[in-house]
Amino acid sequence: MLRAHGRERSERHGVRCVLRDHIGYKDDANGELFRLAYDDPALKVGTVKDTVGVELCGALKNIVAIGAGFVDGLGMGGNTKAAIIRIGLKEMVKFCKTFYPNDGISDDTFLESCGVADLITTCYGGRNRKCAEAFAAANKTKSLEVIEAELLGGQKLQGTLTAKEVNHILKMKGMEHEFPFFTTVYKISYEDTPLSAITETPY
């Protein structure tokens, strides 16, 4: 399983960025084969023996990016956004540990490119953040579906759908209160909860 982290290349001002991705694997030999297949001077590939953790990080970070976009759309500053990212990362870790306790998810996975690095990248430059910012800037007068169509050119939002799926699990388990950030992102996106709840909810 390859979980790509920000696979973009910048050559502005004659500088080519070196990017880093991580591959989640179970079998050592397969992990090394995939690393050799994808590794490149401009794309350094590492391996993480944690397929479940890598995949969950790739999904859950999109919920956090929606929250970060709300903060941007409300015109709040960098400190507020950093706090939202920190809170979101804590709930990512808690969700993984709560619902996948026997899948060998490593704490180190969250510190790899597929974890915190991909989270930061997505919260500053991804499509989920971009659409959530527009949603907040319009004070929810435009639906996320309309914004998606206007801004993404056929691509789809991931964070809102993941927030809906996660909320379904939390609601079934009676655990919404244990994940207040994920719950707030869902309720702002799909219910009448005001945008201000992104910073007013006790986390």
Residue frames as a rotation matrix with the C-alpha (Angstrom) as fourth column:
MET 1
0.581 0.814 0.000 0.00
0.814 -0.581 0.000 0.00
0.000 0.000 -1.000 0.00
LEU 2
-0.603 -0.743 0.291 1.46
0.745 -0.654 -0.129 3.35
0.286 0.139 0.948 -1.01
ARG 3
0.529 0.711 -0.463 0.18
0.812 -0.583 0.031 6.33
-0.247 -0.392 -0.886 0.92
ALA 4
-0.110 -0.619 0.777 1.34
0.817 -0.502 -0.284 9.38
0.566 0.604 0.561 -1.00
HIS 5
0.306 0.125 -0.944 2.24
0.736 -0.660 0.151 12.54
-0.604 -0.741 -0.294 0.88
GLY 6
0.571 0.013 -0.821 2.08
-0.160 -0.979 -0.127 15.68
-0.805 0.204 -0.557 -1.25
ARG 7
-0.039 -0.639 0.768 3.36
0.713 0.521 0.470 14.25
-0.701 0.565 0.435 -4.49
GLU 8
0.965 0.257 0.043 3.89
0.224 -0.729 -0.647 17.58
-0.135 0.634 -0.762 -6.16
ARG 9
0.022 -0.992 0.125 7.02
0.977 0.048 0.207 18.93
-0.211 0.118 0.970 -7.72
SER 10
0.888 0.217 -0.404 8.05
0.187 -0.976 -0.113 22.56
-0.419 0.025 -0.908 -7.60
GLU 11
0.052 -0.896 0.441 10.63
0.993 0.092 0.070 23.94
-0.104 0.435 0.895 -9.99
ARG 12
0.914 0.289 0.284 10.03
0.315 -0.948 -0.050 27.62
0.255 0.135 -0.958 -9.37
HIS 13
0.745 -0.663 0.076 13.18
-0.654 -0.704 0.278 29.74
-0.131 -0.256 -0.958 -9.34
GLY 14
0.189 -0.707 -0.681 15.13
-0.653 0.428 -0.625 26.78
0.734 0.563 -0.381 -10.69
VAL 15
-0.644 -0.373 0.667 14.77
-0.761 0.394 -0.515 24.82
-0.071 -0.840 -0.538 -7.45
ARG 16
-0.060 0.606 -0.794 13.44
-0.372 0.724 0.581 21.28
0.927 0.329 0.182 -7.57
CYS 17
0.109 0.185 0.977 11.94
-0.993 -0.027 0.116 20.12
0.048 -0.982 0.181 -4.29
VAL 18
-0.750 -0.278 -0.600 12.78
-0.213 0.960 -0.180 16.73
0.626 -0.007 -0.780 -2.87
LEU 19
0.128 0.902 0.412 9.58
-0.904 -0.065 0.423 15.14
0.408 -0.427 0.807 -1.53
ARG 20
-0.902 -0.419 0.107 9.08
-0.420 0.790 -0.446 12.18
0.102 -0.447 -0.889 0.75
ASP 21
0.213 0.944 -0.252 6.43
-0.778 0.320 0.541 9.48
0.591 0.081 0.803 0.68
HIS 22
-0.603 -0.369 0.708 5.92
-0.723 0.627 -0.289 6.44
-0.337 -0.686 -0.645 2.84
ILE 23
-0.190 0.494 -0.849 4.75
-0.533 0.674 0.511 2.97
0.824 0.550 0.136 1.92
GLY 24
0.034 0.282 0.959 2.80
-0.945 0.322 -0.061 0.97
-0.326 -0.904 0.277 4.49
TYR 25
-0.095 -0.145 -0.985 3.61
-0.629 0.775 -0.054 -2.73
0.771 0.615 -0.165 4.32
LYS 26
0.783 0.322 0.533 3.18
-0.613 0.547 0.570 -6.03
-0.107 -0.773 0.625 6.16
ASP 27
0.831 -0.500 0.244 5.77
0.520 0.854 -0.019 -8.19
-0.199 0.143 0.970 4.46
ASP 28
0.326 -0.782 -0.531 9.36
0.015 -0.557 0.830 -6.95
-0.945 -0.279 -0.170 4.71
ALA 29
-0.546 -0.587 0.597 10.35
0.561 0.273 0.781 -8.14
-0.622 0.762 0.181 1.24
ASN 30
0.140 0.688 0.712 7.33
0.976 -0.215 0.016 -6.52
0.165 0.693 -0.702 -0.41
GLY 31
0.820 0.147 -0.553 7.95
0.348 -0.895 0.278 -3.27
-0.454 -0.420 -0.786 1.43
GLU 32
-0.100 -0.951 -0.293 11.49
0.037 -0.297 0.954 -3.10
-0.994 0.084 0.065 0.09
LEU 33
-0.499 -0.031 0.866 10.37
0.821 0.303 0.484 -3.97
-0.278 0.952 -0.126 -3.44
PHE 34
0.565 0.772 0.291 7.81
0.817 -0.573 -0.066 -1.15
0.116 0.275 -0.954 -3.43
ARG 35
0.611 -0.411 -0.677 10.37
0.122 -0.796 0.593 1.25
-0.782 -0.445 -0.435 -2.01
LEU 36
-0.481 -0.860 0.173 12.82
0.266 0.045 0.963 0.44
-0.836 0.509 0.207 -4.79
ALA 37
-0.221 0.476 0.851 10.06
0.973 0.161 0.163 0.74
-0.060 0.865 -0.499 -7.42
TYR 38
0.712 0.661 0.235 9.01
0.665 -0.743 0.075 4.24
0.225 0.103 -0.969 -6.37
ASP 39
0.432 -0.586 -0.686 12.18
0.446 -0.522 0.727 5.79
-0.784 -0.620 0.037 -4.96
ASP 40
0.504 -0.204 0.839 13.58
0.762 -0.352 -0.544 8.58
0.406 0.913 -0.022 -7.08
PRO 41
-0.589 -0.806 -0.056 16.04
0.744 -0.513 -0.428 11.48
0.316 -0.294 0.902 -6.59
ALA 42
-0.743 0.362 0.563 13.07
-0.322 -0.931 0.174 13.87
0.587 -0.053 0.808 -6.37
LEU 43
0.400 0.891 0.214 10.81
-0.727 0.166 0.666 11.51
0.558 -0.422 0.714 -4.41
LYS 44
-0.715 -0.699 0.014 12.41
-0.526 0.525 -0.669 9.78
0.461 -0.485 -0.743 -1.46
VAL 45
0.342 0.884 -0.318 10.35
-0.508 0.459 0.728 6.80
0.790 -0.088 0.607 -0.36
GLY 46
-0.701 -0.466 0.540 10.43
-0.703 0.323 -0.633 5.31
0.121 -0.823 -0.555 3.12
THR 47
-0.276 0.597 -0.753 8.61
-0.001 0.784 0.621 2.32
0.961 0.172 -0.216 4.53
VAL 48
-0.471 0.257 0.844 6.37
-0.879 -0.220 -0.423 1.84
0.077 -0.941 0.329 7.55
LYS 49
-0.856 0.163 -0.490 5.39
0.111 0.985 0.133 -1.60
0.505 0.060 -0.861 8.80
ASP 50
-0.658 0.690 -0.302 1.84
0.271 -0.157 -0.950 -0.47
-0.703 -0.707 -0.084 9.53
THR 51
-0.834 0.337 0.438 -0.65
0.443 -0.068 0.894 -0.68
0.331 0.939 -0.093 6.67
VAL 52
0.129 0.960 -0.247 -3.69
0.949 -0.047 0.313 0.09
0.289 -0.275 -0.917 8.84
GLY 53
0.140 -0.145 -0.980 -2.14
0.638 -0.744 0.201 3.17
-0.758 -0.653 -0.012 10.44
VAL 54
-0.859 -0.503 -0.096 -0.95
0.224 -0.537 0.813 4.54
-0.460 0.677 0.574 7.11
GLU 55
-0.612 0.691 0.386 -4.40
0.586 0.069 0.807 4.12
0.531 0.720 -0.447 5.53
LEU 56
0.311 0.761 -0.570 -6.27
0.950 -0.230 0.212 5.62
0.030 -0.607 -0.794 8.48
CYS 57
-0.271 -0.479 -0.835 -3.98
0.461 -0.826 0.324 8.64
-0.845 -0.297 0.445 8.59
GLY 58
-0.962 -0.158 0.223 -4.67
0.264 -0.322 0.909 9.19
-0.072 0.934 0.351 4.91
ALA 59
-0.230 0.956 0.182 -8.42
0.706 0.035 0.707 9.24
0.670 0.291 -0.683 5.50
LEU 60
0.373 0.469 -0.800 -8.74
0.924 -0.260 0.279 11.01
-0.077 -0.844 -0.531 8.84
LYS 61
-0.580 -0.655 -0.485 -6.43
0.603 -0.745 0.285 13.91
-0.548 -0.127 0.827 7.99
ASN 62
-0.719 0.362 0.593 -9.04
0.428 -0.441 0.789 15.08
0.547 0.821 0.163 5.49
ILE 63
0.430 0.841 -0.328 -11.50
0.792 -0.177 0.584 15.72
0.434 -0.511 -0.742 8.34
VAL 64
0.107 -0.486 -0.867 -8.89
0.764 -0.518 0.384 17.86
-0.636 -0.704 0.316 10.06
ALA 65
-0.841 -0.455 0.292 -8.31
0.526 -0.564 0.637 19.76
-0.125 0.689 0.714 6.83
ILE 66
-0.042 0.902 0.429 -12.01
0.664 -0.296 0.687 20.65
0.747 0.313 -0.586 6.70
GLY 67
0.646 0.251 -0.721 -11.71
0.752 -0.369 0.545 22.14
-0.130 -0.895 -0.427 10.18
ALA 68
-0.346 -0.857 -0.382 -8.57
0.657 -0.512 0.554 24.03
-0.670 -0.060 0.740 9.16
GLY 69
-0.701 0.153 0.697 -10.43
0.596 -0.412 0.689 25.42
0.393 0.898 0.197 6.15
PHE 70
0.456 0.884 -0.103 -13.25
0.764 -0.329 0.556 26.63
0.457 -0.332 -0.825 8.38
VAL 71
0.333 -0.434 -0.837 -10.69
0.685 -0.499 0.531 28.53
-0.648 -0.750 0.132 10.44
ASP 72
-0.749 -0.638 0.178 -9.19
0.565 -0.474 0.675 30.08
-0.347 0.606 0.716 7.30
GLY 73
-0.378 0.689 0.618 -12.61
0.671 -0.256 0.696 31.06
0.638 0.678 -0.365 5.97
LEU 74
0.666 0.608 -0.432 -13.45
0.726 -0.397 0.562 32.76
0.170 -0.688 -0.705 9.25
GLY 75
0.547 -0.512 0.663 -10.29
-0.043 -0.808 -0.588 34.84
0.836 0.293 -0.463 8.94
MET 76
0.964 -0.220 0.147 -8.60
-0.139 0.051 0.989 33.45
-0.225 -0.974 0.019 12.02
GLY 77
0.444 -0.880 -0.170 -4.85
-0.894 -0.420 -0.156 33.41
0.066 0.221 -0.973 12.41
GLY 78
-0.009 -0.617 -0.787 -2.04
-0.511 0.679 -0.526 30.91
0.859 0.398 -0.322 12.36
ASN 79
-0.829 -0.305 0.468 -2.15
-0.550 0.298 -0.780 30.15
0.099 -0.905 -0.415 16.08
THR 80
0.030 0.933 0.360 -5.81
-0.806 0.236 -0.543 29.12
-0.592 -0.273 0.759 15.85
LYS 81
0.601 0.160 -0.783 -5.12
-0.714 0.548 -0.436 26.96
0.359 0.821 0.443 12.84
ALA 82
-0.451 -0.843 -0.293 -2.17
-0.514 0.513 -0.687 25.31
0.730 -0.159 -0.665 14.59
ALA 83
-0.644 0.285 0.710 -4.41
-0.671 0.235 -0.703 24.55
-0.368 -0.929 0.040 17.57
ILE 84
0.473 0.870 -0.140 -7.03
-0.810 0.367 -0.458 22.96
-0.347 0.330 0.878 15.28
ILE 85
0.289 -0.457 -0.841 -4.36
-0.593 0.604 -0.532 20.79
0.751 0.653 -0.096 13.63
ARG 86
-0.766 -0.600 0.232 -3.07
-0.526 0.377 -0.762 19.69
0.370 -0.706 -0.604 17.04
ILE 87
-0.276 0.765 0.582 -6.58
-0.733 0.225 -0.642 18.86
-0.622 -0.604 0.499 18.28
GLY 88
0.614 0.523 -0.592 -7.33
-0.789 0.422 -0.445 17.02
0.017 0.741 0.672 15.05
LEU 89
-0.163 -0.768 -0.620 -4.15
-0.571 0.586 -0.575 14.97
0.804 0.260 -0.534 15.27
LYS 90
-0.790 -0.092 0.606 -5.01
-0.598 0.335 -0.728 13.94
-0.136 -0.938 -0.320 18.83
GLU 91
0.190 0.937 0.292 -8.41
-0.705 0.337 -0.624 12.70
-0.683 -0.087 0.725 17.69
MET 92
0.421 -0.153 -0.894 -6.82
-0.765 0.470 -0.440 10.87
0.488 0.869 0.081 14.76
VAL 93
-0.657 -0.741 -0.141 -4.56
-0.503 0.569 -0.650 8.98
0.562 -0.356 -0.747 17.17
LYS 94
-0.621 0.472 0.625 -7.43
-0.595 0.235 -0.769 8.33
-0.510 -0.849 0.135 19.59
PHE 95
0.444 0.824 -0.353 -9.73
-0.857 0.275 -0.435 7.06
-0.261 0.496 0.828 16.83
CYS 96
0.119 -0.488 -0.865 -7.09
-0.637 0.630 -0.444 4.64
0.761 0.604 -0.236 15.55
LYS 97
-0.848 -0.521 0.099 -6.27
-0.385 0.477 -0.790 3.33
0.364 -0.708 -0.605 19.01
THR 98
-0.416 0.776 0.473 -9.95
-0.717 0.040 -0.696 3.04
-0.559 -0.629 0.540 20.01
PHE 99
0.562 0.813 -0.150 -11.32
-0.691 0.362 -0.626 1.27
-0.455 0.456 0.765 16.96
TYR 100
0.722 -0.388 -0.573 -8.26
-0.251 0.624 -0.740 -0.64
0.644 0.678 0.354 15.74
PRO 101
0.601 -0.468 0.648 -6.55
-0.781 -0.172 0.600 -1.72
-0.169 -0.867 -0.469 18.98
ASN 102
0.412 -0.388 0.824 -5.30
-0.053 0.893 0.447 -5.05
-0.910 -0.228 0.348 17.66
ASP 103
0.948 0.026 0.318 -4.04
0.312 0.133 -0.941 -3.98
-0.067 0.991 0.118 14.24
GLY 104
0.212 -0.976 -0.050 -0.51
0.937 0.189 0.292 -3.07
-0.276 -0.109 0.955 15.24
ILE 105
0.699 0.050 0.713 -0.85
0.370 -0.879 -0.302 0.68
0.611 0.475 -0.633 14.71
SER 106
-0.077 -0.866 -0.495 2.41
0.986 0.008 -0.167 2.27
0.149 -0.501 0.853 15.82
ASP 107
0.612 0.208 -0.763 2.72
0.466 -0.874 0.135 5.65
-0.639 -0.438 -0.633 17.50
ASP 108
-0.405 -0.879 -0.251 5.67
0.223 -0.361 0.905 6.29
-0.887 0.311 0.342 15.17
THR 109
-0.338 0.344 0.876 3.38
0.940 0.177 0.293 6.15
-0.054 0.922 -0.383 12.13
PHE 110
0.695 0.711 -0.110 1.79
0.711 -0.702 -0.046 9.44
-0.110 -0.046 -0.993 13.15
LEU 111
0.467 -0.614 -0.636 5.20
-0.075 -0.744 0.663 11.12
-0.881 -0.262 -0.394 13.03
GLU 112
-0.427 -0.604 0.673 6.06
0.605 0.363 0.709 9.91
-0.672 0.710 0.210 9.53
SER 113
-0.976 0.014 -0.219 5.34
-0.172 -0.671 0.721 11.59
-0.137 0.741 0.657 6.19
CYS 114
-0.571 0.807 -0.154 2.05
0.323 0.394 0.861 9.71
0.755 0.441 -0.485 6.00
GLY 115
-0.008 0.536 -0.844 1.07
0.998 0.053 0.024 11.13
0.058 -0.843 -0.535 9.39
VAL 116
0.268 0.149 -0.952 1.82
0.549 -0.836 0.023 14.62
-0.792 -0.529 -0.306 10.64
ALA 117
-0.737 -0.599 -0.312 3.60
0.086 -0.541 0.836 15.75
-0.670 0.590 0.451 7.46
ASP 118
-0.753 0.537 0.380 0.68
0.541 0.175 0.823 14.81
0.375 0.825 -0.423 5.22
LEU 119
0.162 0.820 -0.549 -1.70
0.979 -0.202 -0.013 16.34
-0.122 -0.536 -0.836 7.76
ILE 120
-0.109 -0.278 -0.954 0.10
0.298 -0.925 0.235 19.69
-0.948 -0.259 0.183 7.70
THR 121
-0.956 -0.289 0.049 0.34
0.112 -0.206 0.972 19.69
-0.271 0.935 0.230 3.90
THR 122
-0.479 0.850 0.221 -3.37
0.773 0.288 0.566 18.95
0.417 0.442 -0.794 3.53
CYS 123
0.279 0.603 -0.748 -4.37
0.896 -0.443 -0.022 21.59
-0.344 -0.664 -0.664 6.09
TYR 124
-0.151 -0.393 -0.907 -2.46
0.062 -0.920 0.388 24.25
-0.987 0.002 0.163 4.17
GLY 125
-0.620 -0.246 -0.745 -2.90
-0.629 -0.412 0.659 23.33
-0.469 0.877 0.101 0.53
GLY 126
-0.901 0.217 0.375 -5.38
0.328 0.907 0.263 20.54
-0.284 0.360 -0.889 -0.10
ARG 127
-0.682 0.700 0.213 -8.75
0.067 -0.230 0.971 20.54
0.728 0.676 0.110 -1.82
ASN 128
0.045 0.718 -0.694 -10.60
0.874 0.308 0.375 19.87
0.483 -0.624 -0.614 1.44
ARG 129
-0.361 -0.264 -0.894 -9.15
0.735 -0.670 -0.099 22.95
-0.573 -0.693 0.437 3.08
LYS 130
-0.995 -0.083 0.053 -9.83
0.097 -0.718 0.689 25.04
-0.019 0.691 0.723 -0.02
CYS 131
-0.398 0.916 0.046 -13.52
0.260 0.065 0.963 24.12
0.880 0.396 -0.264 -0.20
ALA 132
0.128 0.426 -0.896 -14.05
0.977 0.103 0.188 24.41
0.172 -0.899 -0.403 3.54
GLU 133
-0.712 -0.428 -0.557 -12.54
0.508 -0.861 0.012 27.90
-0.485 -0.275 0.830 3.46
ALA 134
-0.896 0.415 0.161 -14.98
-0.092 -0.527 0.845 28.93
0.435 0.742 0.510 0.71
PHE 135
-0.104 0.875 -0.473 -17.88
0.622 0.428 0.656 27.36
0.776 -0.226 -0.589 2.63
ALA 136
-0.035 0.016 -0.999 -16.99
0.962 -0.270 -0.038 29.36
-0.271 -0.963 -0.006 5.74
ALA 137
-0.904 -0.357 -0.234 -16.26
0.278 -0.908 0.312 32.58
-0.324 0.217 0.921 3.84
ALA 138
-0.675 0.728 0.121 -19.76
-0.096 -0.249 0.964 32.34
0.732 0.639 0.238 2.32
ASN 139
-0.707 0.353 0.613 -21.18
-0.693 -0.173 -0.700 31.77
-0.141 -0.920 0.367 5.82
LYS 140
-0.772 0.321 0.548 -22.74
0.209 0.943 -0.258 28.48
-0.600 -0.085 -0.795 4.70
THR 141
0.059 0.821 -0.568 -24.93
-0.529 -0.457 -0.715 30.23
-0.847 0.342 0.408 2.12
LYS 142
0.134 -0.089 -0.987 -23.48
-0.919 0.361 -0.158 27.93
0.370 0.928 -0.033 -0.56
SER 143
0.916 0.193 0.352 -23.67
-0.318 0.883 0.344 24.18
-0.244 -0.427 0.870 -0.17
LEU 144
-0.003 -0.954 0.300 -20.52
-0.411 0.274 0.870 22.11
-0.912 -0.121 -0.393 -0.13
GLU 145
0.143 0.124 0.982 -21.76
0.691 0.698 -0.188 20.38
-0.708 0.706 0.014 -3.28
VAL 146
0.953 0.224 0.204 -21.96
0.302 -0.680 -0.668 23.71
-0.011 0.698 -0.716 -5.14
ILE 147
0.610 -0.788 -0.084 -18.53
-0.677 -0.573 0.462 24.77
-0.412 -0.225 -0.883 -3.89
GLU 148
-0.021 -0.582 0.813 -17.08
0.070 0.810 0.582 21.39
-0.997 0.069 0.024 -4.87
ALA 149
0.471 0.286 0.835 -18.42
0.808 0.242 -0.538 21.82
-0.355 0.927 -0.117 -8.41
GLU 150
0.999 -0.036 0.030 -17.13
-0.024 -0.935 -0.353 25.39
0.041 0.352 -0.935 -8.66
LEU 151
0.560 -0.817 0.140 -13.64
-0.788 -0.473 0.394 24.82
-0.256 -0.331 -0.908 -7.30
LEU 152
0.044 -0.607 0.793 -12.56
-0.398 0.718 0.572 21.26
-0.916 -0.341 -0.210 -7.94
GLY 153
-0.137 -0.156 -0.978 -13.11
-0.984 -0.096 0.153 20.73
-0.118 0.983 -0.141 -11.65
GLY 154
0.371 0.402 -0.837 -14.60
-0.579 0.805 0.130 17.28
0.726 0.436 0.531 -11.27
GLN 155
-0.685 -0.599 -0.415 -12.58
0.019 0.554 -0.832 16.16
0.728 -0.578 -0.368 -8.25
LYS 156
0.405 0.882 -0.239 -14.43
0.212 0.164 0.963 15.19
0.889 -0.441 -0.121 -5.10
LEU 157
0.057 -0.275 0.960 -14.23
-0.888 -0.453 -0.077 16.31
0.456 -0.848 -0.270 -1.50
GLN 158
-0.218 -0.199 -0.955 -12.99
0.130 0.964 -0.230 13.56
0.967 -0.174 -0.185 0.77
GLY 159
-0.939 -0.332 0.086 -13.08
-0.026 -0.182 -0.983 15.15
0.342 -0.926 0.163 4.22
THR 160
-0.398 0.863 0.312 -16.82
-0.917 -0.374 -0.137 15.69
-0.002 -0.341 0.940 4.43
LEU 161
0.398 0.526 -0.752 -17.61
-0.559 0.789 0.256 12.13
0.727 0.318 0.608 3.36
THR 162
-0.389 -0.610 -0.691 -15.08
0.277 0.638 -0.719 10.75
0.879 -0.471 -0.079 5.82
ALA 163
-0.895 0.116 0.431 -16.56
-0.426 -0.514 -0.745 12.96
0.135 -0.850 0.509 8.55
LYS 164
0.086 0.995 -0.056 -19.99
-0.960 0.098 0.263 11.50
0.267 0.031 0.963 7.77
GLU 165
0.308 -0.027 -0.951 -18.71
-0.111 0.992 -0.064 7.91
0.945 0.126 0.302 7.91
VAL 166
-0.730 -0.638 -0.244 -16.81
0.213 0.126 -0.969 8.53
0.649 -0.759 0.044 11.14
ASN 167
-0.668 0.537 0.516 -19.81
-0.740 -0.557 -0.378 10.23
0.084 -0.634 0.769 12.72
HIS 168
0.328 0.789 -0.520 -21.99
-0.676 0.580 0.454 7.24
0.659 0.203 0.724 11.82
ILE 169
-0.078 -0.463 -0.883 -19.60
0.344 0.819 -0.460 5.00
0.936 -0.340 0.096 13.76
LEU 170
-0.931 -0.338 0.141 -19.39
0.016 -0.423 -0.906 7.38
0.365 -0.841 0.399 16.72
LYS 171
-0.324 0.895 0.307 -23.18
-0.910 -0.383 0.158 7.77
0.259 -0.228 0.939 16.86
MET 172
0.381 0.444 -0.811 -23.73
-0.300 0.889 0.346 4.01
0.874 0.112 0.472 16.78
LYS 173
-0.202 -0.588 -0.783 -21.25
0.604 0.554 -0.573 3.58
0.771 -0.589 0.243 19.63
GLY 174
0.823 0.543 -0.167 -22.60
0.485 -0.520 0.703 6.53
0.295 -0.660 -0.691 21.63
MET 175
0.176 -0.898 -0.403 -19.16
0.892 -0.028 0.452 8.15
-0.417 -0.439 0.796 21.46
GLU 176
0.458 0.014 0.889 -19.70
0.629 -0.711 -0.314 11.50
0.627 0.703 -0.334 19.74
HIS 177
0.972 -0.021 0.233 -18.80
-0.169 -0.748 0.641 13.31
0.161 -0.663 -0.731 22.96
GLU 178
0.577 -0.806 0.131 -15.45
0.315 0.368 0.875 11.54
-0.753 -0.464 0.467 23.06
PHE 179
-0.424 -0.657 0.623 -14.47
0.867 -0.095 0.490 12.96
-0.263 0.748 0.610 19.66
PRO 180
0.284 0.673 -0.683 -15.74
0.482 -0.716 -0.505 16.55
-0.829 -0.186 -0.528 19.86
PHE 181
-0.396 -0.473 -0.787 -13.61
-0.426 -0.665 0.614 17.84
-0.814 0.578 0.062 16.98
PHE 182
-0.987 0.056 0.151 -14.66
0.156 0.569 0.808 15.18
-0.041 0.821 -0.570 14.47
THR 183
-0.249 0.965 -0.083 -18.26
0.926 0.212 -0.313 15.62
-0.285 -0.155 -0.946 15.64
THR 184
0.114 0.252 -0.961 -18.14
0.151 -0.961 -0.234 19.41
-0.982 -0.118 -0.147 15.26
VAL 185
-0.778 -0.428 -0.460 -16.71
-0.391 -0.243 0.888 19.22
-0.492 0.870 0.021 11.74
TYR 186
-0.809 0.540 0.230 -19.52
0.581 0.681 0.445 16.84
0.083 0.494 -0.866 10.79
LYS 187
0.008 0.907 -0.421 -22.25
0.880 -0.206 -0.427 19.00
-0.474 -0.367 -0.801 12.35
ILE 188
-0.170 -0.119 -0.978 -21.00
-0.195 -0.969 0.152 22.21
-0.966 0.216 0.141 10.74
SER 189
-0.923 -0.312 -0.224 -20.82
-0.277 0.138 0.951 20.46
-0.265 0.940 -0.214 7.36
TYR 190
-0.804 0.572 -0.160 -24.19
0.294 0.617 0.729 18.69
0.516 0.540 -0.665 7.45
GLU 191
-0.009 0.824 -0.566 -26.36
0.994 0.069 0.084 20.26
0.108 -0.562 -0.820 10.17
ASP 192
0.652 0.397 0.646 -27.30
0.396 -0.905 0.155 23.71
0.647 0.155 -0.747 11.42
THR 193
0.498 -0.546 -0.673 -24.34
0.765 -0.088 0.638 24.03
-0.408 -0.833 0.374 13.78
PRO 194
0.984 -0.098 -0.150 -22.77
-0.147 -0.919 -0.365 27.48
-0.102 0.382 -0.919 13.29
LEU 195
0.543 -0.840 -0.020 -19.25
0.215 0.162 -0.963 27.90
0.812 0.518 0.269 11.97
SER 196
0.187 -0.468 0.864 -18.19
-0.766 -0.620 -0.170 29.51
0.615 -0.630 -0.475 15.24
ALA 197
0.906 0.226 0.359 -18.47
-0.409 0.692 0.595 26.09
-0.114 -0.686 0.719 16.88
ILE 198
0.664 -0.707 -0.245 -15.12
0.308 0.557 -0.771 25.14
0.682 0.436 0.588 15.34
THR 199
-0.436 -0.855 0.281 -13.40
0.053 -0.336 -0.940 27.30
0.898 -0.395 0.192 17.98
GLU 200
-0.164 0.451 0.877 -16.10
-0.871 -0.484 0.085 27.51
0.463 -0.750 0.472 20.66
THR 201
0.756 0.434 -0.490 -16.51
-0.221 0.874 0.433 23.76
0.616 -0.219 0.757 21.24
PRO 202
0.404 -0.636 0.658 -14.56
-0.853 -0.002 0.523 22.53
-0.331 -0.772 -0.543 24.30
TYR 203
0.564 -0.282 -0.776 -11.98
-0.409 0.721 -0.559 20.07
0.717 0.633 0.291 23.02
